[in-house]
Amino acid sequence: MHISEMQQHTRHSRERLRQRGISPLLLEWLLMFGERKLTNHAEVVYFTKASRGRLRKYIGARSMSKFESELDLYAVIIDGQIVTAGHRTKRLRNP
């Protein structure tokens, strides 16, 4: 399943992904395995310890060690469209 099959992108999100150096593969894994939190009118997707464990089972421990440092990501989805994505620098607060 590819991102284009899962979610639509806004022009803003495509630009942010490019600017922030987030690969389509990492975004695809985030959307497949990440935890989802509803906040106001948006859905935020991010990796937790449990979701990283699911990804590790999917790609294997050796591959996981290559990507571990790049998994502090988030994506914001509104009405089925990815509106932005970036690198997490802080914990997400509970609403």
C-alpha positions in Angstrom: 0.0 0.0 0.0 1.5 3.3 -1.0 0.9 6.8 0.3 -1.1 7.8 -2.8 -3.5 5.0 -2.1 -3.8 5.9 1.6 -3.9 9.7 1.8 -4.1 12.7 -0.3 -1.5 15.5 0.1 -2.0 19.2 0.0 0.6 21.3 -1.8 1.7 22.6 1.6 2.4 19.1 2.9 4.4 18.2 -0.2 6.5 21.3 0.2 7.0 20.7 3.9 8.1 17.1 3.3 10.6 18.2 0.8 11.9 21.1 3.0 12.2 18.9 6.0 13.8 15.9 4.2 11.2 13.4 5.1 11.3 10.5 2.7 8.1 9.0 1.2 9.1 5.7 2.7 9.2 7.1 6.3 5.9 8.8 5.8 4.4 5.6 4.5 5.6 3.7 7.6 4.3 6.5 9.8 0.9 6.2 8.3 0.9 2.4 8.4 2.2 1.9 12.0 2.0 5.3 13.8 -0.4 6.0 16.7 -3.2 8.4 15.9 -4.5 11.1 18.2 -7.5 13.3 17.6 -7.0 17.0 18.4 -9.7 19.6 17.7 -10.4 19.0 14.0 -7.2 17.2 13.1 -5.7 13.8 13.5 -2.0 13.7 14.4 0.0 10.5 13.6 3.3 9.8 15.4 5.5 6.9 16.5 5.4 5.6 20.0 7.4 2.8 21.5 4.6 0.3 20.6 4.3 1.5 17.0 8.1 1.4 16.6 7.9 -2.2 17.8 5.3 -3.0 15.1 7.5 -1.4 12.5 10.6 -3.4 13.8 8.6 -6.6 13.2 7.7 -5.5 9.7 11.2 -4.3 8.5 13.5 -6.3 10.8 15.9 -5.3 13.5 18.8 -4.6 11.1 16.8 -2.2 9.0 15.3 -0.7 12.0 18.7 0.3 13.4 19.3 2.2 10.2 16.2 4.3 10.5 15.7 4.6 14.2 17.1 8.1 14.4 14.7 9.3 11.7 11.5 8.2 13.3 10.7 11.2 15.4 8.1 12.3 13.0 4.5 13.5 13.0 1.9 14.1 10.3 -1.3 16.1 10.6 -4.4 14.9 8.7 -7.6 16.9 8.2 -10.5 15.6 6.2 -8.4 12.7 4.8 -5.6 15.0 3.5 -2.1 15.2 4.9 -1.8 18.9 5.6 1.7 19.0 7.1 4.4 16.8 8.5 7.6 17.4 10.4 10.2 16.2 13.0 9.0 15.9 16.6 11.1 17.8 19.0 8.7 17.7 22.0 6.3 15.2 23.4 2.7 15.6 22.3 0.4 16.8 25.0 -2.9 15.2 25.7 -5.9 17.4 24.7 
